[in-house]
């Protein structure tokens, strides 16, 4: 079979194996994954007379191969439109308060004495439930955050209740999370929230006590690590706990983070998964300018977590910005609809829950133009789509600019592919036919 070629979005990686020379291929566009012997792969690429036409057809269907002359930039644009306007799952992030009882040294938000009122929360829910009714999603997922969201607990409970019972009455799978610093988490609080749809708690940590208390003190400078750990001990097993561990890539702090994992294991704190994320630069004066840091530091943390039985998010790496998706809403404390929860109060609002979305403002706000290298050449484009707008705003004062971390995400993708290979080789299917997908 002739007239085909390797897709621009297919990443091929040689794999060391004791028995065979193997090639793993992953499509960043379709998420298809294949593993086959090197000889078969070379036959396919060289279109030899012995090539299996049926296999080639399958690889074209999976997006690993494409027919000759296909314009993949056009394909990407169509793919993007479908994803941007996919309402099978509707999501929201709700800033119920901009107040916080912590004073983290790297917080990207300046504290503001703003709470969402019960009246605004009701107006927000009226708007949001109308979007759900109009778009008929199969699933709704919300995240209440702040500031410290548990400082406005009553608003969370009442808002979540309205959403929970609305979705339940229409057969829609509903669930929400809270993103918290962990200092106000309590068993009674979790019980109340679970009754109206809480499915997980996401807790921000910075490492063991010595590191965490330096980076994430309370207002006034008090220590917070021990309070958080005692709180997590009390709720462990009653609700999935997800940890967001942020570290300064410009220091050696990351070497101490396994101590926190050991401490959680000693305390029998069951963690559903942990995400390690470098502290990124914020607008204005910032001492955290190391950015993503060395990829080896992240891989070290991932390995240390695995050694201790703490799951690390196993999905493909992504730097996609939520502002690009029409099915994601960010509600500010005053009812403004803003493109990112990490902006200041009302900043860049393109609508309000009372008046709806200003489509002209939205179109101008999100008028992002990708450079040729991104749009027509980069194999990682579906994993990035231009990257984090907030970081572009921070570095270049341009919310529509590009946040490129090609080397980091290419390395992360290769690590992900190797993990997929390990999982595939543990199955019997590969050895029987020389291919898995």
Number of C-alpha atoms within 10 A of each C-alpha: 14 14 9 18 18 18 21 20 24 22 20 19 15 14 19 11 9 7 6 14 13 21 21 25 22 25 22 24 22 15 15 16 23 20 24 21 18 17 13 17 18 13 14 24 15 12 18 12 11 10 18 14 14 10 12 20 16 12 20 17 13 19 23 27 22 21 15 12 9 12 11 16 13 12 11 18 13 12 14 17 12 11 15 16 13 15 21 14 18 23 23 17 22 25 28 32 27 24 19 20 16 21 17 20 13 18 18 19 17 14 18 13 9 17 21 21 17 16 12 20 24 17 16 25 20 15 17 20 15 11 15 22 12 9 15 15 20 16 17 22 18 22 23 23 23 29 26 24 25 24 19 21 17 13 22 24 18 17 21 26 16 15 22 21 15 16 21 11 8 11 12 18 15 23 21 23 21 23 22 24 26 22 21 15 20 16 16 10 14 17 14 13 22 19 13 21 21 24 18 21 23 21 20 19 27 28 25 20 21 13 19 24 20 18 22 25 18 18 12 9 14 13 19 20 25 14 13 19 19 17 17 25 16 14 21 17 14 13 18 18 21 22 21 19 20 21 27 23 22 17 11 11 16 23 13 15 24 20 15 20 21 16 14 18 15 9 15 13 20 20 21 18 18 20 19 22 15 22 22 23 21 20 15 9 7 13 13 18 14 15 15 19 18 13 14 12 16 20 15 14 19 19 14 18 21 12 11 12 14 20 16 19 14 11 8 16 20 16 19 18 17 19 20 21 19 14 22 21 21 22 29 33 21 21 28 24 25 23 29 22 22 17 16 16 20 18 15 17 22 20 20 20 21 13 10 13 15 13 11 9 13 16 11 11 16 14 12 17 12 15 12 9 10 18 20 16 14 14 21 25 23 23 17 23 22 26 21 22 26 27 21 18 17 16 17 13 13 14 21 21 22 24 22 17 14 14 10 15 19 15 15 19 21 18 15 17 22 17 12 18 20 12 10 19 14 10 11 10 13 16 14 9 10 14 18 18 15
